[in-house]
Amino acid sequence: MKNKIILDKDDNKEEYNILFKVETDQEKENYVVYTKGEKNFDGETIAYAGKYLLKNGKQKIEPIEDDYTLEFLDSILLQVQKNLPQEEGEK
């Protein structure tokens, strides 16, 4: 399925739903924000972000270490969340 990714973590495969992808114009870097649908203590969906690239013929997701990029992706995530229909019981 197009909106899912499978990551190898410690020899285990874990499936995630892709929330969105972003490609920057200047540096042509690609980022992905994804989730397993888990919620934190405040009831917010836990999301992960990474930079993806092609390495040795395989797609890899690497951690994002740049605070500016993390804040940029967080601002996009907040905009996406505002446009999603609220779940029943949320106001």
C-alpha positions in Angstrom: 0.0 0.0 0.0 1.3 3.4 -0.9 0.7 5.1 2.5 2.6 2.6 4.5 6.3 2.0 5.2 7.9 -1.0 6.7 11.1 -0.3 8.8 13.6 -2.9 10.0 14.4 -2.2 13.6 16.7 -4.6 15.4 15.9 -7.4 12.9 12.1 -6.8 13.4 9.9 -5.3 10.7 7.5 -2.6 11.9 4.7 -1.1 9.8 3.9 2.6 9.9 1.4 4.9 8.3 2.8 7.7 6.3 1.3 11.1 7.3 3.1 13.1 4.6 6.3 13.5 2.6 8.2 16.7 1.9 11.0 17.5 -0.6 12.9 20.6 -0.1 13.6 22.8 -3.2 17.0 24.1 -2.3 18.9 21.0 -1.2 16.6 18.3 -2.8 16.3 16.5 0.5 13.3 14.2 1.2 11.6 13.9 4.6 8.8 11.6 5.8 6.5 12.0 8.8 5.0 8.7 9.9 3.1 7.1 12.8 1.9 3.7 14.2 -1.3 5.5 15.5 -0.1 5.3 19.1 -1.3 8.1 21.5 0.7 9.9 24.2 -0.7 10.8 27.7 -2.5 13.8 26.3 -4.2 11.8 23.6 -2.1 13.2 20.8 -0.9 10.9 18.0 2.8 10.1 18.3 4.6 10.9 15.0 8.1 10.3 13.9 10.1 12.1 11.2 13.2 11.1 9.2 15.2 12.0 6.2 14.9 9.3 3.5 17.4 8.6 0.8 18.6 5.9 -1.5 21.7 4.1 -0.2 23.2 1.0 -1.8 20.0 0.4 -3.8 17.8 0.5 -0.7 15.7 3.3 0.8 17.0 4.4 4.2 15.4 6.6 6.8 18.0 8.6 8.9 17.4 10.7 12.0 17.0 14.5 11.5 19.5 16.3 13.6 18.7 19.8 12.4 16.4 21.7 14.8 15.2 24.1 12.0 14.1 21.1 9.9 12.3 19.5 12.8 10.5 22.7 13.5 9.6 23.1 9.8 8.1 19.6 9.7 6.3 20.1 13.0 4.6 23.3 11.6 3.4 21.3 8.6 2.1 18.6 10.9 0.2 21.1 12.9 -1.4 22.5 9.7 -2.3 19.0 8.6 -3.9 18.2 12.0 -6.0 21.4 11.8 -7.5 20.3 8.5 -8.3 16.7 9.6 -11.8 16.0 10.9 -11.9 15.6 14.6 -12.5 12.2 16.1 -15.7 11.6 18.0 -15.5 13.1 21.5 -12.8 15.6 20.7 -13.6 19.4 20.6 
